[in-house]
Amino acid sequence: THGFVLDEKGFKMSKSLGNVVNPLQVIEGGNNKKLEPAYGADVLRLWVASVDYAGDVRVGANIIKQTFESYRKLRNTARYLIGNLADYDPSKDAVAYDDLPSMDKWMLGTMSQVLNEVDDALSNYQFGRATNEILRFATADLSNFYLDVAKDRLYISAVDDARRRSCQTVIHSLLEGFAKSIAPILPHMAEDIWQNLPYKTDEDNSVFEGGLSEKLMSYPEVDAEKWDLVRNVRTDVNQVLESARKDKLVGASLDAAAYIYTSDDKIKAVLSELDGDESLITPSVKTNGVDELRTAFMISQVHIVDSEDAITEACVSEYTGKGELSGCMIGVKKAEGTKCGRCWFYDKEVGNHGSKYGPDLCQRCGEAIFSWEESSGNEFSAPVVEEAAPVA
């Protein structure tokens, strides 16, 4: 059965009340485009797909505006994915699945679960379930975690660094899976994505050809418990960081160092396994440079300590607390060392690796610039920092 379409207050639509929502006006906009903007057909389709048609549904200017925000979220996610594949050629730069870091394998496995869930929901005409799963995936798994963490690999690493190419390999799969999954609901956005893929596709000329590939839907689940734990600890660390931000102890998360204690041996084993080198170096010694707490938390220094006393000794009590999700005791303080002018991580070794590229670089960034010079044949020119004029 189907319900009725009501206005935002739950009243039936009628000309006498003047509360009728004209679908064409939602698509093309009204006479005053500032008050009644043209949202396009995809936004209207997204609203239709997101509601439970088995009962009464409400629609109005505010509801359509909220739907448009969800649409923008999906579109911005697609722009991020496309923008970071500009120099990626799947035939040359793809990293074999067996060589991918644990985080990347986890992401591919998560993507396959989402694609199967969306496919099953659409096959059973449960459009709301499919839409909610796509939005949850784009927000919680991608924007709030994987794509946020990926910025360090994509923007800081050398062009052909394995940690960057492995990330692009995953983003390549995410982009195609994302476009295919939204195609039944947002056909114009999906086709727009497909026609602007920054690499050549040998098979499908349209997103509507071929359907979801078996490969994209069949990646296995890998280390799900590990990365669920890491995300929980990350959330807890960010909550403690908020107090430090309010008091202006730190600004961005990279300005901070975190101290973590847990009495749970299993949690401690996972965190210790992901504890990276003391300084920013490439290649990394203790980890592969990807499966690492420093970059997963986007925080300059992470210390796994053996007691709560170690946290209280290092951090002011106002900036400590017990994590609600992980149960870990967490403290934060200002990071030690100097801020790298390129990656913005704090490190004690910044400036100690020569000043050819400037006095404020960590070893990792120096290596990335050197690699760029070698591959491009160009010479890097360090920017001249002008001293601020004295205040009279």
N, C-alpha and C positions, 0 to 999 in steps of 0.2 A: 504494500500500500504506500501511497504518497501523501505527505502533508500539504498544508497550504503555505503560500508565500505571504508573510506578514511584514509590516513595517518594523522599524527598530524598536518601537514601544510595544509590539505584540498585537497591534490592531490590524484588522483586515484592510486591504487597500481599496480605496474608493475615490472616485473623482470628486465627490462632495467634500471629503476630508482633505483632498489635495495631497495625499501621501503615496501616490502611485510612483513607483520607480520604473522609468523607461529604460530598458536594456540598451537601446540605441544611443541614449544620452550618456550612459555609462561608458560606452565604447567611443563615441565621437565627441563627447563633451557638450556642454550647454552654450548659451550665448556668451556668458561671462566665463572664460576659460580659467580665470583665477579661482572662482568659487566652484565651478563645475568643470574640472579638467577632463581631458580625453584620456581615459585609462587604457583603451584598447581591448580587443576581444579576449586576450589571454588573461587579463585580470578578472574579467567576468567569468571566464571558464574556471579560473582558480577558485573563485567564490563558490560556484556551483559544485565543484569537486570536493570542497572542504566541508560542506554541510551534510548533515544526516537527513537525507531526503525521505526517510521513513516517518519522520515527524514534521511538525510545522517548523519552518525556517524563517529567519528574519533577515531583512536587507534594508540598507539605507546608506546615506552618504558616509557616516562614520564607519560602518562595517566595511564598505567598499574601500575606504581609505586604509583601514587596518589590513585588508587583503592586499592592497597595493604595496604595503610595507613588506609583507611576506614575499611578494613577487620580486621586489627590489633585492631582498636578501638572496634569493635564488640567482638573480641576474648578476649580482656582484660576485657571488661565488664562481659563476661561470667565467666572468671577466678575469678573476684572479688565476683560474686554471689556464685559460688561453694565454694570458700575458706571460706566464712563466714557461711556456713551451716554444717561445719565439726562436730559440737556437737549438731546438731538439729535433733530431731526425730519428724516428723509431727504428729505421733499418740499420743505423750506425751507432746510435748512442744508448740504445736500450740495454739495461743490465739484466742478466739472467735471473730468474726467480730464486734459484738456489743461492745466489750471491747477494741477495737483498738483506739488509739488516732486519732484526726482529720487528722493529716498529713499522717498517714498510710492509712486511708480510702480514702483520696484524691489521694494517689499514686495508689491504687487499681482501683479507678474509672478512673484515667488517663490511666492506663494500658489497661482496658477494651475498652476504646475509641480507643486506638491505634490498638489493636487486631482486632476490628471490621473494622477499616479503612483498615488495611492490608488485611484482608480476602476479603473485597469488591473489593479492587484493584486487587488482584490476580485472583478473580473470573471473572473479566472483562479484564484479560490479560494486565493490566496496571502495568507492572513490575517496571517501573521507579517510579511510585507513591508509590508503596509498599516499595521499597528500600529506598527512601528518607524519608518516615515516620519512618521506623525502625532506620535509622541513626540519624534522628532528636531526636527521643525518647531516644536512647542510649546516645546521647551527651548532649542535653539540659535538659531533665527531670531527667535522671539518674546520669550521671557522674558529671554534673555541679551543681546539687542540691541535690537530694535525697540521693545518695550514698556518697556524700561528707559529708553531715550532719550526715549520719548514722554512720560514723566512731566513733564518740563520744559514741554512744549507744553500738556499737558492741565491741569496744576495751576497754572502760573505765568502763562500768557498770559491776556489779557482774554477774556471769554466768547465773543465773536464774532470774535476775532482769526482771520485767515486761516490762520495756522499751526496753530491749535487745531482749527478746523473741518475742515481738510484731513486732520488726523490722525483725527478722528472719522469722516470719510468712509471712510478705510481700515479702521478698526476695525469699522465697520458691515459691510463686506464680509467681513472676517476672521471675525466672529462667525457670520454665516450660513454661510460656507464651512466653518468649524470644526464647527458643529452638524450640517450635512449629511454631512460626511465621517466623523464618529464614529457616526452613527445606526445603521449595520448592526452595529456591534460593541458600542456602549454606548447602547442604545435609551432607557433610562430617563433617563440624563443628557442625551441629545440632546433628548428631548421636554421635559424640565425646562427646558432653556435656551430652547427655542422658545416655551413657554408664559409665559416671563418676559422676553421681549423688551421693552425699554422704549419701544417705538414700535409703531405699528399696521402690520400687514401686510395688504395688500389681497387677496393671492392665497391663500397656504397657511395653513390653520388648524392643521396638524400638520407636524412636521419630515419626516414620511414622505410628504407630498404634494408632487408636482412634481419631486423629485429635485434633483440639482445643476444649477444654471442655467448656460446656455451662457455668459452674461456673466462669471460668476465663474471659469470655466475657460478663458477666452480672452484674458486680459490678456497683453500681450507682455512679453518679457524686456527690461528697461531698465537700462543702466549696471551690469550684474552685476560686471564686472571692477573698476569703481571702488569699489563697496561691499564687495566681497570684500577689496580692499586696505585700505579704512578699518577693517574689522573685524579684519584681521590686525595693523594698527598699534595699534589699540585694545587688543588682547590683549597685545601687546608692552609697551605703556605700563603696563598693569595689572600685568604681572610686575615691572617696575622699581619700581612704586609699592609693591609688597608689602614690599620691603626698607625703604623709607621708613616704612611703617606699623609694621613690627617695631621700628624704632628710635624710634617715636613722633614722627617729624618731621612727619607728617601723620596725620589720622584718616580721614575720608571722602575720596573722590577729589576732591571740590570744594575741598578745602583746598590742592590742589597746582597747580603750573604745570609744563608739559612743554616740553622743548626737543627738537626732532627735526631730524636731518640725514641726508640721503641723497645719494649720488653718482649715483643713477639719475635721469636727466632726466625720464623718464615718471612715476615715482613723485612726484618733486618737483612736476611740473606739476599732478598730481591734488591733492596736499596743499595747494599754493598756491591752487588754485581754491577750495578749501573753507576757506581761512583767513579768519576773520571779522574784525569790527571790534575795535579795541583795547579798547573799553569796551562794556558791556552797554547797547545803545540800541535803541529801537524807533521807527520802522521801521529795520531793518538797512540799511546802505549797501553794504557789500562783498558780502553774500550775501542770500539770501531769508529768513534766520533759521532755516532748517531744515537745508539742506545745508551744514553748518558743523561744523568739527572740535571746537569748544568743546562743543557739545551732543552730538555723536556720541560723544565720549570721556567726557562728563560730568565735565569738568575745567575749572577756572576760567580758565586761560590756556594757550594753545598758541602756541609760537614756532617757526616754520620757519626754521632758521638755515643759513648758507652754509658752515660748516666744523665739524669735530669740536672744534676749539679753542674755538669759541663755547660749546659745551656744557660743556667742562671748566672754562671760566672762570666760567660761571653756576652750575654744580652741583658738589656734592662728589662725588668719584670713586666713593664707595660707592653712590651713587644714580644711576649711569650704567650703560649696557650696550647691547649690540647685540641687536636684536630677532631672535628665531629665525624668525619667520614672514615679516616684512617686510624684514629685512636693514638696517633703519634704525638709526642710532645715536641712543639716547634717553637723556635725563637728566631728572630731576624735582627740584623744590625747593618750598619753601613759597610759596604764591601771594602776590603783592603786593597791597596795598590793604586794604580793609575788607570784612568779610563782610556781605552783604545779609541783613537780618533776615527777608526773605520768601522769596527763592529760594535763599539760602545760597551763591550764587556770590560769589567775591571780586572786587572791582573798585576801582580807584583813585578812581572818581567817586562812590562811595557817600556819601550825605549832602550832596552838592554841588548838589542840585536842589530845594532848599527842604525845610522840615521840617513841612509841613502834615500829612503822613501818618506822621510819625516821622523821627527823625534818621538811621536806618540803612537807607534804601532806595536801590536803584539807580534809574536813570531808567526802565528798563523796567517795574519793579514799580510805580513811581509812576504811570505811564501806565495800567497795568492797573487800579489802584484807581480812578483818575479815570474810566475807561471804565465801571467797575461803578457808580459813583455816578450817572453820566449816564443809564445804561440802567435802573437800578432805582429811582432817585429817593431812595435812602437816602444817609445820610452816614456815611462811615467814621470810626470813632473809634480813634485810635492807642492801643495798649495802654500802660499805665503800667508802666514797668520800675522795680521797687523796688530800691533800693541794698542790697547785702548788708551786714548788720550787722558792725561791726568785730570782729575776733577778739581776745578778751581775752588 
